[in-house]
Amino acid sequence: MSPELSDVFQEQCKAFVAKFGREPGPGDPILFDPDADTPQPIDEEMVRREMNEAMKAAGIRDELIYAYNKTGYIVTSENQHLIPEDGARAFQEAVDEFKKMFGDRDTYDHNRLPLRGGTRRRGPSK
């Protein structure tokens, strides 16, 4: 586990204790719904919408947001060595697909795209 991921994990554990008054157990979600009274996994659709809004606000290009929504990956020059080859290829194919479908379109509603495979994703596969 990278130091950054370890820090995120520790912060989530602290937030869990602050919210529920106990350490997380084996069946408890690390990324939990902060509005729920009991430990519940965070709603993936809500996370996706917030991520799309944050990416748009940060000036991320539409084709990259589309590729993230389609693949579950965010591929950059800084992290590409960490992405499985098939994941990086799928990401690039999604970028190309967006450009082919929409060209240089200024606005696109990324929240309309279903989660990868039309199902709830649990994160990038390894």
Contacts in CASP RR format, 6 or more apart in sequence:
PFRMAT RR
TARGET T0000
AUTHOR 0000-0000-0000
METHOD contacts of the structure
MODEL  1
MSPELSDVFQEQCKAFVAKFGREPGPGDPILFDPDADTPQPIDEEMVRRE
MNEAMKAAGIRDELIYAYNKTGYIVTSENQHLIPEDGARAFQEAVDEFKK
MFGDRDTYDHNRLPLRGGTRRRGPSK
1 9 0 8 1.000
9 30 0 8 1.000
12 30 0 8 1.000
12 31 0 8 1.000
12 32 0 8 1.000
13 23 0 8 1.000
13 24 0 8 1.000
13 30 0 8 1.000
15 34 0 8 1.000
16 23 0 8 1.000
16 24 0 8 1.000
16 28 0 8 1.000
16 30 0 8 1.000
16 32 0 8 1.000
16 39 0 8 1.000
17 23 0 8 1.000
17 24 0 8 1.000
19 32 0 8 1.000
19 34 0 8 1.000
20 38 0 8 1.000
20 39 0 8 1.000
24 30 0 8 1.000
24 39 0 8 1.000
28 39 0 8 1.000
29 39 0 8 1.000
29 40 0 8 1.000
29 41 0 8 1.000
29 42 0 8 1.000
31 41 0 8 1.000
31 42 0 8 1.000
31 47 0 8 1.000
32 39 0 8 1.000
32 40 0 8 1.000
32 41 0 8 1.000
32 42 0 8 1.000
33 40 0 8 1.000
33 41 0 8 1.000
33 42 0 8 1.000
33 43 0 8 1.000
34 42 0 8 1.000
44 115 0 8 1.000
44 120 0 8 1.000
44 121 0 8 1.000
45 115 0 8 1.000
48 69 0 8 1.000
48 111 0 8 1.000
48 115 0 8 1.000
49 111 0 8 1.000
51 68 0 8 1.000
52 65 0 8 1.000
52 69 0 8 1.000
52 110 0 8 1.000
52 111 0 8 1.000
55 64 0 8 1.000
55 65 0 8 1.000
55 68 0 8 1.000
56 65 0 8 1.000
56 110 0 8 1.000
62 98 0 8 1.000
62 102 0 8 1.000
62 105 0 8 1.000
62 106 0 8 1.000
62 107 0 8 1.000
62 108 0 8 1.000
62 110 0 8 1.000
63 94 0 8 1.000
63 95 0 8 1.000
63 98 0 8 1.000
63 99 0 8 1.000
63 102 0 8 1.000
64 74 0 8 1.000
64 95 0 8 1.000
65 108 0 8 1.000
65 110 0 8 1.000
66 94 0 8 1.000
66 95 0 8 1.000
66 97 0 8 1.000
66 98 0 8 1.000
66 108 0 8 1.000
66 110 0 8 1.000
66 113 0 8 1.000
67 73 0 8 1.000
67 75 0 8 1.000
67 91 0 8 1.000
67 92 0 8 1.000
67 94 0 8 1.000
67 95 0 8 1.000
67 98 0 8 1.000
68 74 0 8 1.000
68 91 0 8 1.000
69 110 0 8 1.000
69 113 0 8 1.000
69 115 0 8 1.000
69 116 0 8 1.000
70 90 0 8 1.000
70 94 0 8 1.000
70 97 0 8 1.000
70 113 0 8 1.000
70 116 0 8 1.000
71 87 0 8 1.000
71 90 0 8 1.000
71 91 0 8 1.000
71 94 0 8 1.000
71 116 0 8 1.000
71 124 0 8 1.000
72 116 0 8 1.000
72 121 0 8 1.000
72 123 0 8 1.000
72 124 0 8 1.000
73 83 0 8 1.000
73 87 0 8 1.000
73 88 0 8 1.000
73 90 0 8 1.000
73 91 0 8 1.000
73 124 0 8 1.000
75 83 0 8 1.000
75 87 0 8 1.000
75 88 0 8 1.000
75 91 0 8 1.000
75 92 0 8 1.000
80 88 0 8 1.000
83 91 0 8 1.000
83 124 0 8 1.000
84 124 0 8 1.000
84 125 0 8 1.000
84 126 0 8 1.000
87 124 0 8 1.000
98 108 0 8 1.000
102 108 0 8 1.000
115 121 0 8 1.000
END
